[in-house]
């Protein structure tokens, strides 16, 4: 009898990844936003939908932490452009191009007040804007699902290093699951 080790190795890897992978901290809950965007935040956070014009907007806030994350979610409906290349390399190049654009730099005061960078969170390419001086300014995250063209922006004012650390931990739990239409 011949034993195939590859399936066993894959199964063991999956089990260990699940067991020792990224854990949601105790006393955190899933925050579900429109169009399939989610993240985790401490139990004290609550969602409040607001009235948008051409997108879905709202606030995720915690009075006990004095933090209010504003969200803006929609779909890129520009049909003038061909369907984009959704490879990771192409998505990162587009995100970097946006950050290097003169109007983006002026809007977010890059590099004088803030710094911008491209990252991936759970397979999602994101553009991050963070204060040059830790804990003093606005953190902004922008993400788009290349296939569905669903996009999201999150913005939050931070006033100290602890709140900035908490926001970055929250943003690091971002996930997207496309809704069937």
C-alpha positions in Angstrom: 0.0 0.0 0.0 1.4 3.4 -1.1 0.8 6.4 1.2 0.5 9.8 -0.4 2.0 12.3 2.0 1.1 15.6 0.2 -2.6 15.5 1.1 -1.6 14.8 4.8 0.9 17.6 4.8 -1.7 20.0 3.3 -4.3 19.0 5.9 -1.8 19.4 8.7 -0.8 22.8 7.4 -4.5 23.9 7.2 -5.2 22.7 10.7 -2.2 24.4 12.2 -2.9 27.6 10.3 -6.5 27.6 11.7 -5.2 26.9 15.2 -2.3 29.4 15.3 -3.4 31.9 12.6 -4.7 35.4 13.2 -7.0 35.3 16.1 -9.7 37.8 16.8 -9.1 39.4 20.2 -11.4 38.5 23.0 -14.3 41.0 23.4 -14.3 41.9 19.7 -17.2 41.5 17.3 -17.7 41.4 13.6 -18.8 44.7 12.1 -20.8 44.2 8.9 -20.9 47.1 6.5 -22.8 47.4 3.2 -21.9 45.4 0.1 -20.0 42.6 1.9 -17.2 44.6 3.7 -16.5 43.5 7.3 -14.0 44.0 10.0 -13.7 43.3 13.7 -13.7 45.8 16.5 -14.1 45.9 20.3 -17.6 45.1 21.6 -18.1 48.8 22.5 -18.3 49.8 18.7 -21.7 50.2 17.0 -22.7 51.0 13.5 -24.9 54.0 12.5 -26.0 54.3 8.9 -26.3 57.8 7.5 -27.9 59.2 4.4 -25.7 59.2 1.4 -26.2 60.6 -2.1 -24.5 58.2 -4.5 -22.9 55.8 -2.0 -23.6 54.2 1.4 -22.2 56.1 4.3 -22.1 55.8 8.0 -20.2 55.7 11.2 -18.8 53.0 13.4 -18.2 54.5 16.8 -17.3 53.8 20.4 -18.1 56.4 23.0 -16.0 54.5 25.5 -12.9 54.7 23.3 -13.8 58.2 21.8 -13.3 56.8 18.3 -15.5 57.3 15.3 -14.7 55.6 12.0 -16.6 57.0 9.0 -17.2 54.8 6.0 -18.2 55.5 2.4 -19.0 52.5 0.3 -20.1 52.2 -3.3 -19.4 50.8 -6.7 -17.2 52.1 -9.5 -19.8 52.5 -12.2 -17.5 54.1 -14.8 -18.2 52.1 -17.9 -15.8 54.1 -20.1 -12.9 52.0 -18.9 -12.3 48.5 -19.9 -12.3 45.8 -17.3 -9.0 46.2 -15.3 -6.2 43.7 -15.0 -7.0 42.2 -11.5 -3.6 40.6 -11.0 -2.0 41.5 -7.6 0.9 43.3 -9.4 -1.5 45.4 -11.5 -3.7 46.3 -8.5 -0.6 47.4 -6.5 0.6 49.5 -9.4 -2.7 51.2 -9.7 -2.9 51.9 -6.0 0.7 53.3 -6.0 -0.2 55.5 -9.0 -3.2 57.0 -7.1 -0.9 57.7 -4.1 1.7 59.4 -6.3 -0.9 61.5 -8.1 -0.5 65.2 -7.5 -4.1 65.8 -6.4 -3.9 62.9 -3.9 -0.7 64.3 -2.4 -2.3 67.7 -2.1 -5.5 66.4 -0.6 -3.8 64.3 2.0 -0.8 66.5 2.5 1.7 63.8 1.6 4.6 63.9 2.7 4.4 67.1 4.8 1.7 65.9 7.3 0.9 62.3 6.3 2.5 59.4 4.6 0.8 57.1 2.1 1.6 53.5 1.3 0.1 50.4 -0.3 -0.5 47.2 1.6 -2.6 44.1 1.4 -5.0 43.0 4.2 -6.4 39.5 3.9 -5.7 39.5 0.1 -7.2 43.0 -0.5 -5.0 45.7 -1.9 -5.4 48.9 0.2 -4.1 52.4 0.1 -3.3 53.7 3.6 -2.8 57.3 4.7 -1.4 57.7 8.2 -0.1 60.7 10.1 3.7 61.4 10.0 3.4 62.1 13.7 2.0 59.0 15.3 -1.4 59.6 17.0 -1.9 63.1 15.6 -4.1 63.3 12.5 -6.4 61.2 10.2 -6.0 57.6 9.2 -7.6 56.8 5.9 -8.0 53.4 4.2 -9.2 52.9 0.7 -9.9 49.5 -0.9 -11.5 48.2 -4.0 -12.5 44.7 -5.1 -11.1 44.6 -8.6 -13.6 42.0 -9.9 -16.8 43.6 -8.6 -15.5 47.2 -8.6 -17.0 47.6 -5.1 -15.0 50.2 -3.1 -14.8 51.4 0.4 -13.1 54.2 2.3 -12.6 54.4 6.0 -11.5 57.6 7.8 -10.9 58.2 11.5 -9.2 61.0 13.4 -6.7 59.8 16.0 -5.5 61.9 18.9 -2.9 59.6 20.5 -0.6 56.6 19.8 -3.0 54.2 21.6 -6.0 55.1 19.4 -3.8 54.9 16.3 -2.6 51.4 17.3 -6.2 50.3 17.9 -7.4 51.6 14.5 -4.6 49.9 12.7 -5.5 46.6 14.5 -9.1 47.1 13.5 -8.3 47.9 9.9 -6.0 44.8 9.8 -9.1 42.6 10.1 -10.8 43.9 7.0 -12.4 41.3 4.7 -14.7 41.5 1.6 -17.1 38.9 0.4 -18.9 39.9 -2.8 -22.6 39.9 -2.6 -24.5 38.1 -5.3 -26.5 40.5 -7.5 
